[in-house]
Amino acid sequence: MKKLIEKFKALGDETRFKIFLLLSEKQICVKGLANALGISESAVSQHLKVLKKADLVKGEKIGYFTHYKVQRTVLKELERLIGELAKDTINLEETKTELNVEKFDCKRICEKQSKGCSE
């Protein structure tokens, strides 16, 4: 679950999300990304570092430059997860313990606080 959160956090920054969108279209080097976004190459490198750590992009050396591209397998994994969330069919078995889903009883908590509950 931590890896999944790391991916969403990485995409939560506007500039990183723009980089991710550009790289989903084609492979681009740091200089090209900096030019397209109007930011410094060092800023692009820092954003790429976060995206790489989250396994969202990877670099490939082509000549003197490293060109970056989106990890399609990870993108498909996120697509599947979001699709399941949209259909309300996601299986949270592996995260129930971490989230304490079994202990959460909205009605009981609301009644205890003398508030109505929508459940």
C-alpha positions in Angstrom: 0.0 0.0 0.0 2.9 2.4 0.7 4.1 2.0 -2.9 0.6 2.9 -4.2 0.5 6.0 -1.9 4.0 7.0 -3.1 2.7 6.9 -6.7 -0.3 9.1 -6.0 1.9 11.5 -4.0 4.3 11.8 -6.8 1.5 12.7 -9.2 0.0 15.1 -6.7 2.4 17.8 -7.7 1.3 19.9 -10.7 4.7 20.0 -12.4 5.4 16.3 -11.9 1.9 15.6 -13.3 2.7 17.7 -16.3 6.0 15.9 -16.8 4.1 12.6 -16.5 1.6 13.7 -19.1 4.4 14.8 -21.5 6.2 11.5 -21.0 3.1 9.5 -21.6 3.1 10.9 -25.2 6.8 10.3 -26.0 10.3 9.9 -24.7 11.9 13.2 -23.8 15.2 14.2 -22.3 15.6 16.6 -19.3 16.5 19.5 -21.6 13.4 18.9 -23.7 11.2 18.7 -20.6 12.7 21.9 -19.2 12.1 23.7 -22.5 8.5 22.5 -22.7 7.7 23.5 -19.2 9.7 26.7 -18.9 11.6 25.5 -15.8 15.3 24.8 -15.1 16.9 21.5 -16.0 17.8 21.0 -12.3 14.1 21.4 -11.3 13.1 18.8 -13.9 15.8 16.5 -12.6 14.5 16.8 -9.1 10.9 16.0 -10.2 12.1 13.1 -12.3 13.9 11.7 -9.2 10.6 11.6 -7.4 8.8 10.0 -10.4 11.5 7.4 -10.8 11.5 6.6 -7.1 7.7 5.9 -7.4 8.4 3.7 -10.4 6.3 5.9 -12.7 9.0 6.7 -15.2 12.3 5.2 -16.3 15.3 6.6 -18.2 16.9 5.1 -21.3 20.4 6.3 -22.4 20.2 7.3 -26.1 23.5 8.7 -27.3 24.7 11.4 -24.9 21.3 11.9 -23.3 18.9 10.0 -21.1 15.4 10.0 -22.4 12.6 9.3 -20.0 9.3 7.5 -20.6 6.3 6.4 -18.6 6.3 2.9 -17.1 3.3 1.5 -19.0 2.9 -1.5 -16.7 2.6 0.8 -13.7 0.2 3.0 -15.6 -2.0 -0.1 -16.4 -1.9 -1.1 -12.8 -3.2 2.4 -11.7 -5.8 2.2 -14.5 -7.0 -1.1 -13.1 -7.2 0.2 -9.6 -9.0 3.4 -10.5 -11.4 1.3 -12.7 -12.2 -0.9 -9.7 -12.7 2.1 -7.5 -15.1 3.6 -10.0 -17.1 0.3 -10.2 -17.0 0.0 -6.4 -15.5 -3.5 -6.8 -12.1 -3.0 -5.2 -10.9 -5.8 -2.9 -9.3 -4.2 0.1 -8.6 -7.5 1.9 -4.8 -6.8 2.1 -5.3 -3.3 3.5 -8.2 -3.9 5.9 -5.8 -4.6 8.8 -3.7 -1.6 8.1 -6.8 0.7 7.8 -8.6 -0.9 10.8 -11.7 -1.3 8.6 -13.1 -4.1 10.8 -13.0 -1.8 13.9 -14.7 1.1 12.2 -18.4 1.2 13.0 -19.8 4.6 11.8 -23.3 4.1 13.3 -21.8 3.3 16.8 -19.4 6.2 16.6 -22.2 8.7 15.5 -24.6 7.4 18.2 -21.9 7.8 20.8 -21.4 11.4 19.8 -25.2 12.0 19.6 -25.1 12.6 15.9 -27.2 11.1 13.2 -25.6 8.7 10.7 -26.3 8.3 7.0 -25.5 4.5 7.1 
